[in-house]
Amino acid sequence: GGNPINPNDLDFVAAPVADSIIVLSTGFDPDEADAQAARCVLALTGGMKYPVQGHVVVELRDADNIPVVKLGISDKFSEEEKERRVLPLVGAQLIGRLMVQCSFEPGLARVFDHLLAFEYNEFYFSNWDNELKNDKFANACFHFADAICIGICFATPQTIPGQGDK
């Protein structure tokens, strides 16, 4: 939890050193949601002790509010940096562009279908101690024909040499 326009909360989650920040639209009223997004952009670009180093992508509901969000970018940045660091994105326009592009490239539609569908996108936790004992994680990935190994869960915390307790 926290307040996305509170500089202390933004510092707490290390916003200044994040590679990228995504500001999602909240609420039912499009104008109020976009106004909140503009406040968040102002807090990120001008309200913190240290400036944001990464990019900020802002979800908007109405394309007419793009100039409002751009006005919310602090004058600490040059015009070129403002264009590069903060990207307002209107979801309806993006979806429309994707639909048109998918009509030109049928294979692209299939890729998006696989990426965005819920079918077969599942996580399973299994005990593979006997099969993978004393094996490296890189080798564990090749033990599954129809799955991808994304990590290892230990019953007790393990210490990684040179990194302390992890």
Salt bridges, closest charged atoms under 4 A:
GLU32 OE2 - ARG39 NH1 3.70
ASP75 OD1 - LYS82 NZ 3.07
GLU79 OE2 - LYS82 NZ 3.50
GLU81 OE2 - ARG84 NH2 3.94
GLU81 OE2 - ARG85 NH2 3.52
GLU83 OE2 - LYS70 NZ 3.19
ASP135 OD2 - HIS143 NE2 3.27
